[in-house]
Amino acid sequence: MNLQTRKLNLIEYLIGIQDEKIFKIIEDTLHMSLVSEGKSFNQFTKDELIKRTQKSNSDYISGNFKTQDQLEIESQNW
């Protein structure tokens, strides 16, 4: 199984988690791993999220996006 498939499987698993305690354990473990590697896990501020959302909406309205089919074709070449 390649890395891309493993990432997608992990995302699907995370989406399906309904238990807050389990999700918190995963989140804390990821954070500790990043810290031990000297990296940080920076959360977005409310203003940053709003700006990103506005940019995304603007991109969508102007047609600056790719469809799921386009992304799947593109990812086959990774």
Helices and strands as residue ranges (DSSP letters): H 3-16, H 20-36, H 46-61, H 68-75
